[in-house]
Amino acid sequence: MQLAGKVAVITGSGSGFGEGIAKACAREGAWVVVSDINEAGGRRVADEIEAAGGSAAFFKADVAKSDDTQALIDYAQSHYGRFDVLVNNAGVSHLRKPMTEVTEEEFDQVFAVNVKGIYHTTKAAVPVMREQGRGVIINIASTGAVSPRPGLTWYNASKGAVTTLTKSMAIELAPDHIRVNALNPVAGDTPLLPTFLGEDTPETREAFRASVPLGRLSTPADIAAGVVFLASDAAELITGVCLEIDGGRCI
Ligand SMILES: NC(=O)c1ccc[n+]([C@@H]2O[C@H](COP(=O)([O-])OP(=O)(O)OC[C@H]3O[C@@H](n4cnc5c(N)ncnc54)[C@H](O)[C@@H]3O)[C@@H](O)[C@H]2O)c1
């Protein structure tokens, strides 16, 4: 087991990639705090992990609210007495459309969750990790940060901020033995996918699939495999990496 005895907090783990990450971490022996703004989804995932013999608890938190993220980290620490891994996975997008048609409200929401959410979890988690003298943070960015395509400009920009802040956090936190890495997934068939497609038709899905050299979209299991590796001790010299999991899409 690659994560035996580690405590992992995963934001946005009530569906999609986060659900796959939470379940994979639990299978690898981690105690998982499933966190999401979506209470029903989060409770379902935690229950399914427990039913499969893993260890999980649900904690509702909106990453756009600092009180929530502080309460989340406090909960993880008090519940398990330690805290090893934070996965900043919660994310939203505006609908695929021309950049000038994205409303200010949509823009603010994308940045509030995708970027400021990481600011909030960082403020809560890093002091604890510093005190411990160790910790792992994994941010879920996107291929949109590396190889942006039309119609998702402000979402792409938010993920560009995530890859830059990942490297900046990695260098600033290295003296504290806190590793910070990111994953850049290609499109995956999660509840978020229709937002990226704009129009969800067999044709738009096929166009996405065809843009991936290895010929398929990503799955939660693909992303979870990257998280498990980066969170494990096998990756102890890896920090500041933004790893594409994209079937060659960004080449
Ligand atoms: N699916 C893709 O094609 C794709 C590609 C690249 C990157 N990503 C990124 O992967 C991550 C997971 O997305 P997904 O595709 O699994 O979509 P998803 O919608 O299934 O998962 C996102 C989760 O975040 C939660 N969430 C939304 N706002 C929140 C908030 N304010 N506080 C806490 N939780 C909140 C949602 O309830 C949901 O459970 C996101 O950061 C997304 O940007 C997705």
PDBQT file of the ligand as one rigid body, heavy atoms in Angstrom, charges set to zero:
ROOT
HETATM    1  N1  LIG A 301     -13.201  16.915 -16.422  1.00  0.00    +0.000 N 
HETATM    2  C1  LIG A 301     -12.281  17.516 -17.142  1.00  0.00    +0.000 C 
HETATM    3  O1  LIG A 301     -12.321  17.451 -18.375  1.00  0.00    +0.000 OA
HETATM    4  C2  LIG A 301     -11.146  18.240 -16.487  1.00  0.00    +0.000 A 
HETATM    5  C3  LIG A 301      -9.983  18.486 -17.242  1.00  0.00    +0.000 A 
HETATM    6  C4  LIG A 301      -8.923  19.157 -16.632  1.00  0.00    +0.000 A 
HETATM    7  C5  LIG A 301      -9.019  19.556 -15.325  1.00  0.00    +0.000 A 
HETATM    8  N2  LIG A 301     -10.167  19.319 -14.614  1.00  0.00    +0.000 N 
HETATM    9  C6  LIG A 301     -10.213  19.765 -13.221  1.00  0.00    +0.000 C 
HETATM   10  O2  LIG A 301     -10.422  18.642 -12.393  1.00  0.00    +0.000 OA
HETATM   11  C7  LIG A 301     -11.010  19.073 -11.170  1.00  0.00    +0.000 C 
HETATM   12  C8  LIG A 301     -12.210  18.179 -10.863  1.00  0.00    +0.000 C 
HETATM   13  O3  LIG A 301     -13.215  18.407 -11.832  1.00  0.00    +0.000 OA
HETATM   14  P1  LIG A 301     -14.165  17.251 -12.410  1.00  0.00    +0.000 P 
HETATM   15  O4  LIG A 301     -13.963  17.206 -13.858  1.00  0.00    +0.000 OA
HETATM   16  O5  LIG A 301     -14.000  16.033 -11.607  1.00  0.00    +0.000 OA
HETATM   17  O6  LIG A 301     -15.598  17.924 -12.206  1.00  0.00    +0.000 OA
HETATM   18  P2  LIG A 301     -16.732  17.677 -11.105  1.00  0.00    +0.000 P 
HETATM   19  O7  LIG A 301     -17.730  18.755 -11.322  1.00  0.00    +0.000 OA
HETATM   20  O8  LIG A 301     -17.178  16.259 -11.132  1.00  0.00    +0.000 OA
HETATM   21  O9  LIG A 301     -15.958  17.877  -9.742  1.00  0.00    +0.000 OA
HETATM   22  C9  LIG A 301     -15.723  19.123  -9.144  1.00  0.00    +0.000 C 
HETATM   23  C10 LIG A 301     -16.181  19.022  -7.714  1.00  0.00    +0.000 C 
HETATM   24  O10 LIG A 301     -15.885  20.267  -7.083  1.00  0.00    +0.000 OA
HETATM   25  C11 LIG A 301     -16.978  20.606  -6.256  1.00  0.00    +0.000 C 
HETATM   26  N3  LIG A 301     -17.000  22.048  -6.029  1.00  0.00    +0.000 N 
HETATM   27  C12 LIG A 301     -17.388  23.030  -6.886  1.00  0.00    +0.000 A 
HETATM   28  N4  LIG A 301     -17.280  24.227  -6.293  1.00  0.00    +0.000 NA
HETATM   29  C13 LIG A 301     -16.823  23.992  -5.037  1.00  0.00    +0.000 A 
HETATM   30  C14 LIG A 301     -16.501  24.817  -3.948  1.00  0.00    +0.000 A 
HETATM   31  N5  LIG A 301     -16.681  26.154  -4.016  1.00  0.00    +0.000 N 
HETATM   32  N6  LIG A 301     -16.029  24.246  -2.802  1.00  0.00    +0.000 NA
HETATM   33  C15 LIG A 301     -15.896  22.901  -2.723  1.00  0.00    +0.000 A 
HETATM   34  N7  LIG A 301     -16.174  22.060  -3.724  1.00  0.00    +0.000 NA
HETATM   35  C16 LIG A 301     -16.634  22.600  -4.868  1.00  0.00    +0.000 A 
HETATM   36  C17 LIG A 301     -18.209  20.122  -7.014  1.00  0.00    +0.000 C 
HETATM   37  O11 LIG A 301     -19.333  19.976  -6.157  1.00  0.00    +0.000 OA
HETATM   38  C18 LIG A 301     -17.706  18.806  -7.592  1.00  0.00    +0.000 C 
HETATM   39  O12 LIG A 301     -17.981  17.716  -6.724  1.00  0.00    +0.000 OA
HETATM   40  C19 LIG A 301     -11.372  20.533 -11.364  1.00  0.00    +0.000 C 
HETATM   41  O13 LIG A 301     -10.392  21.343 -10.744  1.00  0.00    +0.000 OA
HETATM   42  C20 LIG A 301     -11.336  20.703 -12.879  1.00  0.00    +0.000 C 
HETATM   43  O14 LIG A 301     -11.078  22.024 -13.241  1.00  0.00    +0.000 OA
HETATM   44  C21 LIG A 301     -11.226  18.668 -15.166  1.00  0.00    +0.000 A 
ENDROOT
TORSDOF 0
